[in-house]
Amino acid sequence: MLLQEFPLHKKHSITTMFDNNGKIVQWYIDVCLVNGVDNEIPYLDDFYLDIILLPSGEVIQKDADKLKETFLH
């Protein structure tokens, strides 16, 4: 199961992933330019950089290379 949060006026969105027993597997955080709502559907303008937080406290950074490419070109 997934719970997605798109906080307005913030630069991130959070997807919480649960296993079949309702236990959190991970939080997936998208760093984005903006969150919004269009025709009652939430959206985000993704900045490519993603952060995964595991219940153990481990933090995994993803796609930092894509973010650098975007700003270098």
C-alpha positions as CSV (number, residue, x, y, z in Angstrom):
1,M,0.0,0.0,0.0
2,L,1.1,3.5,-0.7
3,L,0.4,6.9,0.9
4,Q,1.4,9.9,-1.2
5,E,1.6,13.4,0.2
6,F,2.0,16.5,-1.9
7,P,2.3,19.4,0.7
8,L,1.3,22.7,-1.0
9,H,4.0,25.4,-1.0
10,K,6.7,22.8,-0.2
11,K,9.6,21.6,-2.3
12,H,9.1,17.8,-1.7
13,S,6.6,15.0,-1.8
14,I,6.6,11.9,0.3
15,T,5.5,8.4,-0.6
16,T,5.2,6.1,2.3
17,M,5.3,2.4,1.4
18,F,3.7,-0.2,3.6
19,D,4.0,-4.0,3.6
20,N,0.9,-6.3,3.8
21,N,0.9,-6.0,7.6
22,G,0.8,-2.2,7.6
23,K,4.4,-1.8,8.6
24,I,6.4,0.9,6.9
25,V,8.9,-0.4,4.4
26,Q,10.3,3.0,3.3
27,W,9.7,6.7,2.8
28,Y,10.5,7.9,-0.7
29,I,11.0,11.6,-0.9
30,D,11.0,13.5,-4.2
31,V,12.8,16.8,-4.1
32,C,10.8,19.0,-6.5
33,L,10.4,22.5,-7.8
34,V,6.7,22.7,-6.8
35,N,3.7,20.7,-5.8
36,G,0.2,21.7,-7.0
37,V,-3.3,20.6,-7.9
38,D,-4.7,20.6,-11.4
39,N,-8.3,19.5,-12.0
40,E,-8.4,18.1,-8.4
41,I,-5.3,15.9,-9.2
42,P,-2.1,16.5,-7.2
43,Y,1.1,16.8,-9.1
44,L,4.8,17.6,-8.6
45,D,7.4,19.2,-10.9
46,D,10.2,16.7,-10.2
47,F,13.8,17.9,-9.6
48,Y,15.1,14.3,-10.2
49,L,16.8,14.1,-6.8
50,D,15.2,11.4,-4.7
51,I,15.9,10.3,-1.1
52,I,14.9,7.0,0.4
53,L,14.6,6.7,4.1
54,L,14.4,3.2,5.6
55,P,13.0,2.4,9.0
56,S,16.5,1.5,10.1
57,G,17.5,5.1,9.7
58,E,19.6,4.4,6.5
59,V,19.3,7.2,3.9
60,I,19.8,6.5,0.2
61,Q,20.3,9.3,-2.3
62,K,19.2,8.6,-5.9
63,D,19.6,10.4,-9.2
64,A,21.9,13.1,-8.0
65,D,23.7,12.8,-11.3
66,K,20.5,13.6,-13.2
67,L,20.1,16.7,-11.2
68,K,23.7,17.9,-11.9
69,E,23.1,17.2,-15.7
70,T,20.0,19.3,-15.6
71,F,21.8,22.4,-14.2
72,L,24.9,21.9,-16.3
73,H,23.0,21.9,-19.6
